[in-house]
Amino acid sequence: MNYSAIIKSLVFGLVFTAVMSVSFLVEAYDAPDGVQAYANHTAEFYGPPLPSVLPLELADQPDGLASWYGGQFHGRRTASGTRFNKDDYTAAHRSLPFGSLLRVVNSKTGEAIVVEVTDRGPFVKRRVVDLSQQAARVIGVSVTPVNLEALTPSAVTDFYADNDSTVIVITPDMQVQAREAVAFVSLSPAPSYTEAVRRAVGHNVVVVLPDGEGGTTFAVGEPHLADIASVE
């Protein structure tokens, strides 16, 4: 299933089950890696707002120490084949599948970051994750105790199986949630997880979707005003 089909099923399935009136304008274009995405997807829904935040469990990972890597590795090829960028929201983990989203919480301060696993490591005793320089800066870690939870690509695929009404989102304060698809005015595709995070400012959120090939793709979701009020 491609990106366009996923969005269509989310919107149309919700409309039919809730018996709501819908109008939308869609323009498709070629997204990175050939994934068809909606360049402009707007939808207007009528009726009382639905509950906006739903339970979503992440998989616990062994806790330990977080370290980071930066300048001397900048531009080098990672184990996943991508180029390492010290300013991206990425990390190295010993075993999680590439493309997994890892929520890392500084055990001392409670500060959290969600990063994409793109590399292997660290291979030092008691260290469980190597963050990019930017990610480490955000939550203030050097060699620091952290708690880890993961969302793997297969878990994303399973979430959307037979599901056309809810989406996985990451909020600007790095909470991972499930929300009703009807809660969003628009979804704008992003070329990467890091770019989606950078665009998700204010009340906007990162929307995580399956790419139909066992991986994930990302968009920025703009919530309805009513949904913003219900979340707050």
MOKAZI-V72959 format. One record per backbone hydrogen bond with DSSP energy under -1.0 kcal/mol. NH is the residue of the N-H (numbers start at 1). CO is the residue of the C=O. Records with the same first field share a line. If there is no record, write none. Layout:
NH->CO, CO
This chain:
4->36
6->2
7->3
8->4
9->5
10->6
11->7
12->8
13->9
14->10
15->11
16->12
17->13
18->14
19->15
20->15
27->40
29->37
31->35
34->31
35->32
37->29
39->27
40->27
42->25
43->185
44->23
54->178
59->150
61->148
64->146
65->126
66->144
67->129
69->131
73->70
75->84
76->73
78->82
80->118
81->78
84->76
88->85
90->88
91->116
92->130
93->119
99->117
100->97
101->151
102->115
103->149
104->113
105->147
106->111
107->145
110->106
113->104
115->102
116->89
117->100
118->91
119->91
127->124
128->65
129->65
130->92
131->67
132->90
134->86
136->132
137->133
138->134
139->135
141->136
144->66
146->64
147->105
149->103
150->59
151->101
156->152
157->153
158->154
159->155
160->156
163->160
167->179
169->177
170->206
171->175
174->171
177->169
178->54
179->167
181->165
183->180
184->181
185->222
186->222
188->220
190->218
196->192
197->193
198->194
199->195
200->196
201->199
204->201
205->221
206->170
207->219
208->168
209->217
211->215
217->209
219->207
220->188
221->205
222->186
224->183
228->224
229->225
230->226
231->227
232->228
